[in-house]
């Protein structure tokens, strides 16, 4: 990964449409030869539910989301629904080269693991790959954090970071867009409240499953997340794992709906 000129961007709190639009535009710019590989760290205001690229919008109770001020946005990547609330989200845009999907996951997860260690949290990578075709047939599969894929990041067997990936082709070659959520608190479990017409008891089963299968930094450390410190640690993790040296971070002003 070293050798290319990398951009590092801290975007702060942005709307769902802005966040997903910027991720995709960065990927398309790199594929067209007009952009740089980049690491972006950001958050969401208002809180938002993002749906995977091919996921049905009918999975979510949109009127209830609107009533509670929750954005609903579609991701340019795959996977299932996520409530982006108490989290730090990362985005990596880079040339794919000859690396497979799983190789890219592993490379990015290695950098994230290093960054989390710098922050003071020891984590591990998931080594097995679930049968997602089977799992997605279950109503409990609507949340992205219901299971861990290979090379996703866990703490004591519980998922801490969930990620999704997509490739774009262009004159400059294939480009990877991967983004994911680093859970900082447990607000993500409220996704169960916004599911459309769940079967009897499904909402509570999903909430219980999310609580049992996920971990967050506040739970792990016993204190509120120091967001500036976490951003700095993730940045250093990529620099150390990949042999990069970012320029001082660029920052964007918050966008409003």
N, C-alpha and C positions, 0 to 999 in steps of 0.2 A: 504493500500500500504506500510505502514511502516513495518519494520521487515526484509525485504529482503535487501541485499547489492546492492545498486543502483550505476550505473556508470553514470557520467556526462561527456559529450564529446563536445568540440567546434571544429568543423572540418574546419572552415573557408570556402574559396571559392574552390570548387572542380568541376570536370566535371560531366555531367549528369549521365554517365554510372557508375562512381565511387560512386556518391551519392545513386543511386537506388540499386546498387549492395551491398553497405555496409548496407543499411537498411535491405535488405532481408537476408543477411548473419547473421546479429545480431539476427533477429527473429528466423532463423533456428537454430542458436547456442543455444539460450535459450530453444527452444523446444526440442533439443537433450540432454539438461542437461549440456552443456558446456559453457553457457554464463550467464550473469547477466541481470536483468532488467536495462533499460538505458533510459536516455534522451539525445538526440543529437541535437545540433543547428548548422546549416550550411547555406551556400549560394552557388551560381552557377557561374562558369566561364568556358567557355563562357555561356551567357544566353542560356537557353534550354527550349524547349517545351516538357512537359511530357504528354504521352497519358495514359488513364486508361487501366487497364489490359485487358479488352475486347473491347476496342475502336478500330475502324478501322483506320489504318495508312493512308487510303485514305482521311481522314478528313483534312489532313495537306498538304500544298504545299511544299513537301520536297526539290525540286530543289531551290525554293526561300529561304528556310531556309539555305541551304548549301551556297548559294551565299552571304547571309548576315551574315554568321558565327554563325547561331543559331543551337545548338544541337537539335536533336530529340531523345527522349529516352522513353521507356515504363516503367511505374510504376509497381511495384508488387501489387499495390492496385487498386481498382476500381475508378469510377468517370470519369470525362471528361477532356478535354485538358486544360493545364495551361501553360502560358508563365512565366517561372521563371526568373525574371529580378530584379526589385528593391524590394526585400523581404528578410525576415529571415525565413528559413524553420526549423520546428521542427520535430523530430521523437521520438516517445515513443514506446518502446518494453517492454512488461510485460506479466506476466501470466494472462490468462483470468479469471481463477476461475469460479465462477458461474454467472458472470456479463454478461448481454445481450449487444448486440452491442450498443444500445442507452445508457445503463448505463455507458459503457466505454467512449462514446462520452461526456456524461455529466461530468464524473470525470475529464477527461483531459481538457475539456473546462473550468471547474471551476478553475483549476490551472492556465490556460492561462489568464482567466479574472483577477485573483489575480495578476499575473505577470504584466499585462498591467496596472492595477491600480497602482502598485508600480512605473511603468514607468511614470505614470501621466495621463493615458487615461482611462476614464470610459466607459465601454462597456456593452452589454447585450447579453443574449442567445436567439436564435430563438426558439420559443415554438411550432410552427406548423411544419408539415411535408408535403412538396409538393408531388404531384403525378408525380414522376420521370418517370414512364413508359409513361405517356402522354407527359411530357415535352421533353423527349429524341426523340420523333418523329418529333420535330420541328428543322429546320436548325439552329435556334438561340440557341439550347441547346449544341452545340459543346463546348463552353467554360465552364469550371467547375464553374467559378464565376458568371454564369448567374442566379443562384438561391441559396438560403440558405436552408440547411437541418436542422432538429431539433437539437438543442444544438450547432449549429455553432454560431460564434461570430459576432455580428453586432454593429455598431455605428450609432445611430439615424436611425435605420432601413436599413442601408446599410452594406453589407457584408465586414468584415475586415479580417477574417481568414477563409480559406477554407481547409477542411480536408478530408482524405480518410482512409479507414481501411480494414484490411484483417486478417484472422486468420490462423495460422499454427499449425498442430498437430505433436506431437513427443513423445518420451518416457517420457519426463518430463511434458507432458500435453499440453493443448491448450495455444497458445501464441498469443497475439494481437500485430500487427504492425499498428500503426497509425501515419501518418505524414500529415503535412499541411503547408500552406503558410500564413505568417503574412505579409500583404502588407505594404511596407514602402514607396512606391512611386506609380505613376500611369502608369509605363511602361507596366504593364500587359495588358492594353487595346490594345497594338500593336499586340496581338494575332490575331485580326481581319485581319491584313495584311497577315497572313500566312495560311489562310483557303483555301482549295482547291476548285476551281470552285464554289464559292458561287452564289446563285441566284441573279438576278438583285437587287441591293440595299441592299443585305443581309449583306455585309461587313460593311457598314455604320450603319445599324440598330444594328448590334452586338456591334460595337464600342460604339454607343450611349447608348446601354443597359448596357454595362460594366461600363461606366462612371457614369450612373445614379444609378446603383445598388450596387456599391462598394465604399468603403472608404479606405484611406491609412493613415499611421501615419504622413507623411509629411503634408498632407492636414489638418488633425485634429489638429496638434500641430503648424503648420505654420513654422516649421523649419526642417532642415535635421535630419534624425534619427541618434542618437548616438548609434552605433551598440554595442559597449562594454557595455554601460549602459542598452540597451535593453536585451542583453543576460543575464546580471546579474539579471535584474528584472524578466525575465522568470524563471530563475533558482530559485530565491527566492520564486516566486509564487508557484512552485511545492513543495518546501520545506515546506512552510507555510500551503498550502492547504492539503498536504498529510502527513505531519509529518515526512519528510525526512531530512537527512543531508548528502549532497554530499561531497565527497572528493574534494580537489582542482582540477579544470578542466584539463583534458588531451587535448592536441591540436595536430592536424595533419598538416603536411606540405602540401601545395597545390599540386594537381595532374595536369598534363598536358595531353592533348589528344595525 
